[in-house]
Amino acid sequence: MGDQISLKKMSADILPNLISARHWDDASFINLPMLYPSGAFVTVKINYIRDGIRVSDSGFAYREAESYGAGRSFANTARSVADGIGVSVGRRALYVDVATHEVERAILDISAASHTVAERIVEKWSFEADLEISDALRVKLDHVFPERVAYDNKIAGASSTEWEVSAIAKIDGKSAVFQTVSNFPVAVYKASTAFHDLSALDHPPGLVSVVRSKADMGSNLAILAQAGRVIEIGQPDEVFLRAAA
Amino acid sequence: MQDLPGIFHAGKRISFFPGWSSPEAETSYIHFDAPIEIGGVTETGLVLHGGCISNRPNCHVSFELRISKSPGRRSLPLDRLDWRSLEGGHSNPRRTNNRLSGIRVSETHLHDFELNYSAASQTINAGKLRIAREVEEPIETFEELRTYVGNHLRINNIELVTEPDWVYSLFDGGFGNG
């Protein structure tokens, strides 16, 4: 305990950095202790309008999306988030106009909305970004199992839930499911859930997750490996054959 | 798959600088997307993106090298420098197995390609420039920023990028007071 910094001092040192602000005569920008997908701090702008204060995210959520070329997703995503929180959506920004006594709450609402919008858009983009693996998988499977593969089909599990999977190969009278999985929680849990359900069938198909890199998956690799085999898209043909066997 | 390290390390030129856009009505954001060429060939989807806020001079400028696989497809950011960001700096994620894990960097920082590229997956890790470091030299003016970006990204004619059309207020001394 002797040389330990006190928690009180540690907190006092950290707290001023968690919230900060930049001021102009016409507006202030307030940084909050939440992070956009880029790692930048969620930021709101406050400025006077005719009958009160406008609190907005000044387009920062839109910029997060736009940096991935996903700016067109902003309008719909922002509207659905804004409706739930009770803020408004412009062409590029989330905002709300309030009386002075409501500014603090408005800052919390706008920051929450802005953060949620950015997270949803970028996560969806990241999910779709692995279209490249899907393309590569199609090329690989057509080569390894020529004319024996169906793509983007559905297959029912033991729960009767129909799961859409990347590919189903027919080998010697048996089926093998190949599913591309990107390194995001939604994708990992969806694949894992589907594979657990499929493995509970009386005659389960082979189950193979195809990832870009096992090393990059981290602990998600263990989750996938509980329910099926895991291979990398760049591995040789014989790995695909072994995985499907 | 694209040779991202090859693209990043190659000598580049701006094929055409379109000028800064008009300010967005709501946000006053202005930007440009300049196509980039390597070895005389303008690469598909490779652009230098620049952005700032027109009525916030001498701050919040970003330069980002980004690429999309084909026109209309989503973009992959490769490298970005944020200068005097109004978003209060950058927080590096924990557990990244490098010295920057969990570290906060200041309002001027570099999302360096080398910190974010994964050789194992041959792409930007998780598709995002999650890791940033401090810039190793002070950058006080837009000209210095432009020069730094040109050197870092190996863009040999970066001087084509003009200073933004900032709107200077009579009541504003430039960078806001913290």
Interface residues (C-beta under 8 A of the other chain):
Chain A: N17 S20 A21 R22 H23 W24 D25 D26 S28 F29 N31 L35 Y36 P37 S38 G39 A40 F41 V42 T43 S56 S58 G59 F60 Y62 R63 S67 Y68 G69 A70 G90 R91 R92 A93 V122 W125 S126 E128 A129 E132 A136 N183 F184 R212 S213 A215 D216 G234
Chain B: M1 E24 A25 E26 T27 Y29 H49 G51 I53 R56 C59 E64 R66 S68 K69 R73 R74 S75 L76 P77 R80 D82 S85 L86 E87 G88 G89 H90 S91 N92 P93 R104 H111 S118 A120 S121 Q122 T123 N125 A126 G127 K128 L129 R130 I131 A132 S169 F171 D172 F175 G176 N177 G178
